[in-house]
Amino acid sequence: MEDKKKTTLSGTLMRPLTVGECAFIRHASQTMRTSTVLKISSVSPQGIEFETRNTHYRLLPPAAARTATAERSVMAAA
């Protein structure tokens, strides 16, 4: 059995993530298309983890969204 590539990206899904379909991700001012999604492992404000035929993805929100989330966490802790 072959190990799949692991990729972490900061970006935005261009349409809902659906098992059995390709994912379209806006990343670094470009749109990328993945191979077929096989499994969605986790979905949270910190990111989405999913597996395609070729790769395990960790999709993080864009930097501006991550900064806002971190600031809210700090404010809540204070």
Phi and psi restraints in degrees (value plus and minus 20) as a CYANA .aco file:
   2 GLU   PHI    -111.5   -71.5
   2 GLU   PSI     116.6   156.6
   3 ASP   PHI     -94.6   -54.6
   3 ASP   PSI     118.5   158.5
   4 LYS   PHI    -105.4   -65.4
   4 LYS   PSI     132.9   172.9
   5 LYS   PHI     -84.7   -44.7
   5 LYS   PSI     126.5   166.5
   6 LYS   PHI    -135.5   -95.5
   6 LYS   PSI     108.3   148.3
   7 THR   PHI    -152.1  -112.1
   7 THR   PSI     113.4   153.4
   8 THR   PHI    -134.1   -94.1
   8 THR   PSI     106.2   146.2
   9 LEU   PHI    -147.4  -107.4
   9 LEU   PSI     133.6   173.6
  10 SER   PHI    -127.0   -87.0
  10 SER   PSI      99.1   139.1
  11 GLY   PHI    -196.5  -156.5
  11 GLY   PSI    -188.4  -148.4
  12 THR   PHI    -151.5  -111.5
  12 THR   PSI     115.0   155.0
  13 LEU   PHI     -88.9   -48.9
  13 LEU   PSI     114.7   154.7
  14 MET   PHI    -106.5   -66.5
  14 MET   PSI     -36.9     3.1
  15 ARG   PHI    -174.1  -134.1
  15 ARG   PSI     145.6   185.6
  16 PRO   PHI     -76.0   -36.0
  16 PRO   PSI     121.1   161.1
  17 LEU   PHI     -96.3   -56.3
  17 LEU   PSI     104.5   144.5
  18 THR   PHI    -154.5  -114.5
  18 THR   PSI     109.3   149.3
  19 VAL   PHI     -82.5   -42.5
  19 VAL   PSI     115.6   155.6
  20 GLY   PHI      74.8   114.8
  20 GLY   PSI     -25.9    14.1
  21 GLU   PHI    -145.6  -105.6
  21 GLU   PSI     143.3   183.3
  22 CYS   PHI     -94.5   -54.5
  22 CYS   PSI     132.0   172.0
  23 ALA   PHI    -118.3   -78.3
  23 ALA   PSI     122.7   162.7
  24 PHE   PHI    -135.1   -95.1
  24 PHE   PSI     100.7   140.7
  25 ILE   PHI    -142.4  -102.4
  25 ILE   PSI     110.8   150.8
  26 ARG   PHI    -109.5   -69.5
  26 ARG   PSI      96.0   136.0
  27 HIS   PHI    -164.8  -124.8
  27 HIS   PSI     107.7   147.7
  28 ALA   PHI      33.0    73.0
  28 ALA   PSI      27.1    67.1
  29 SER   PHI      43.7    83.7
  29 SER   PSI      -0.2    39.8
  30 GLN   PHI    -154.5  -114.5
  30 GLN   PSI     136.8   176.8
  31 THR   PHI    -124.4   -84.4
  31 THR   PSI     108.4   148.4
  32 MET   PHI    -135.7   -95.7
  32 MET   PSI     130.7   170.7
  33 ARG   PHI    -137.1   -97.1
  33 ARG   PSI     111.7   151.7
  34 THR   PHI    -112.4   -72.4
  34 THR   PSI     153.7   193.7
  35 SER   PHI     -94.5   -54.5
  35 SER   PSI    -199.0  -159.0
  36 THR   PHI     -79.7   -39.7
  36 THR   PSI     111.6   151.6
  37 VAL   PHI     -92.9   -52.9
  37 VAL   PSI     107.4   147.4
  38 LEU   PHI    -120.5   -80.5
  38 LEU   PSI     -53.0   -13.0
  39 LYS   PHI    -176.4  -136.4
  39 LYS   PSI     119.9   159.9
  40 ILE   PHI    -127.7   -87.7
  40 ILE   PSI      93.7   133.7
  41 SER   PHI    -104.9   -64.9
  41 SER   PSI     -63.9   -23.9
  42 SER   PHI    -176.2  -136.2
  42 SER   PSI     128.2   168.2
  43 VAL   PHI    -155.1  -115.1
  43 VAL   PSI     103.5   143.5
  44 SER   PHI    -173.3  -133.3
  44 SER   PSI     149.7   189.7
  45 PRO   PHI     -80.8   -40.8
  45 PRO   PSI     -42.3    -2.3
  46 GLN   PHI    -102.5   -62.5
  46 GLN   PSI     -33.5     6.5
  47 GLY   PHI     133.0   173.0
  47 GLY   PSI     157.7   197.7
  48 ILE   PHI    -146.0  -106.0
  48 ILE   PSI     113.9   153.9
  49 GLU   PHI    -136.5   -96.5
  49 GLU   PSI     109.4   149.4
  50 PHE   PHI    -169.8  -129.8
  50 PHE   PSI     143.3   183.3
  51 GLU   PHI    -141.6  -101.6
  51 GLU   PSI     115.8   155.8
  52 THR   PHI    -131.6   -91.6
  52 THR   PSI    -197.0  -157.0
  53 ARG   PHI     -78.6   -38.6
  53 ARG   PSI     -51.2   -11.2
  54 ASN   PHI    -131.9   -91.9
  54 ASN   PSI     -41.3    -1.3
  55 THR   PHI    -165.9  -125.9
  55 THR   PSI     128.1   168.1
  56 HIS   PHI    -116.3   -76.3
  56 HIS   PSI     101.2   141.2
  57 TYR   PHI    -127.2   -87.2
  57 TYR   PSI     124.2   164.2
  58 ARG   PHI    -144.1  -104.1
  58 ARG   PSI      91.3   131.3
  59 LEU   PHI    -123.8   -83.8
  59 LEU   PSI      94.8   134.8
  60 LEU   PHI    -114.5   -74.5
  60 LEU   PSI     130.7   170.7
  61 PRO   PHI     -83.3   -43.3
  61 PRO   PSI     137.0   177.0
  62 PRO   PHI     -74.2   -34.2
  62 PRO   PSI     137.2   177.2
  63 ALA   PHI     -72.8   -32.8
  63 ALA   PSI     -61.8   -21.8
  64 ALA   PHI     -81.9   -41.9
  64 ALA   PSI     -59.8   -19.8
  65 ALA   PHI     -89.2   -49.2
  65 ALA   PSI     -58.9   -18.9
  66 ARG   PHI     -84.2   -44.2
  66 ARG   PSI     -60.5   -20.5
  67 THR   PHI     -83.7   -43.7
  67 THR   PSI     -63.8   -23.8
  68 ALA   PHI     -83.6   -43.6
  68 ALA   PSI     -60.7   -20.7
  69 THR   PHI     -84.6   -44.6
  69 THR   PSI     -62.5   -22.5
  70 ALA   PHI     -83.6   -43.6
  70 ALA   PSI     -61.5   -21.5
  71 GLU   PHI     -84.3   -44.3
  71 GLU   PSI     -60.8   -20.8
  72 ARG   PHI     -83.7   -43.7
  72 ARG   PSI     -58.8   -18.8
  73 SER   PHI     -83.8   -43.8
  73 SER   PSI     -62.2   -22.2
  74 VAL   PHI     -84.9   -44.9
  74 VAL   PSI     -64.2   -24.2
  75 MET   PHI     -83.5   -43.5
  75 MET   PSI     -59.0   -19.0
  76 ALA   PHI     -87.9   -47.9
  76 ALA   PSI     -53.7   -13.7
  77 ALA   PHI     -94.8   -54.8
  77 ALA   PSI     -44.0    -4.0
